[in-house]
Amino acid sequence: MKYLIAFILITASLNAASLTLTWTDNSNNEAGFAVERSPGTGSPTWVEIARVAANVTTYKDEGLPASTAFSYRVRAFNAGGYSQYAGPVTGTTLVAPPADPTNPNVKPDDPIVTVSIGISVAPGVRVATTTTRTP
């Protein structure tokens, strides 16, 4: 089996609990791709977590803990065996968002209530949400 995968790219989702892998399929003879994950970086422990069909070049790993690093590698397979691995590459899930703010001094009949929350999700990236309630 020839080399099938050129690279793997990992992106973090804004929900902090998933990482998405994307790779390049350089073959026309694969039956599918096997995705393996390892905790952290440099761990010798790899577990196959998914298999995707031929020509599928993405996998979303969901239900992960926030602020946690994982390493991934991918290889193609067919009836003749496995290709070499692409990777490993490492991605880190985002920081969990803060809990909803609470303020016991705000009453439903207050004229205006404004709540602003800013979350830094990566260096140079900031997500901001503002909610205003007018009775």
C-alpha positions, -999 to +999 in steps of 0.1 A: +000+000+000+014+034-009+016+064+013-019+077+016-019+107+039+000+140+035-008+158+068-033+161+096-047+194+108-065+198+142-090+225+150-107+231+183-144+237+185-159+266+204-178+243+227-145+233+245-153+196+244-142+185+209-113+185+184-117+181+147-091+164+126-087+169+089-063+151+066-055+147+029-063+115+011-036+107-014-049+073-025-076+057-046-074+023-030-082+027+007-112+010+024-111+036+051-090+054+077-082+045+113-080+073+138-059+068+169-056+090+200-030+093+228-033+113+260-012+144+262+021+146+242+047+119+239+027+091+254+035+057+241-002+046+246-023+048+214-059+036+211-080+034+179-110+056+186-127+055+152-128+042+116-142+063+088-151+052+053-130+056+021-127+092+009-138+107+043-111+131+054-124+145+087-132+132+121-147+151+151-136+137+185-163+148+210-170+146+247-134+155+257-125+173+289-117+211+286-081+224+286-067+189+278-041+180+252-045+149+230-022+135+202-036+119+171-024+098+142-043+085+112-036+057+088-054+043+058-063+006+055-076-018+029-076-056+024-038-055+019-031-039+053-023-005+067-004+025+054+022+043+074+009+068+100+003+105+093+011+123+125+013+124+154-001+159+158-013+174+191-044+195+198-057+210+231-094+215+239-104+250+248-110+263+283-145+257+296-167+288+295-174+304+329-206+297+347-236+320+341-233+351+362-256+355+391-266+387+409-291+385+438-295+423+437-311+424+402-349+423+403-372+415+374-387+451+374-353+468+372-354+491+341-323+477+323-300+448+330-269+443+309-246+413+313-213+412+293-191+381+292-157+380+275-138+347+269-103+344+255-103+312+235-068+315+220-040+341+219-055+370+200-090+356+198-118+368+221-154+359+221-177+385+237-214+382+245-237+410+257-273+405+268-296+434+276-330+431+291-356+459+291-389+453+309 
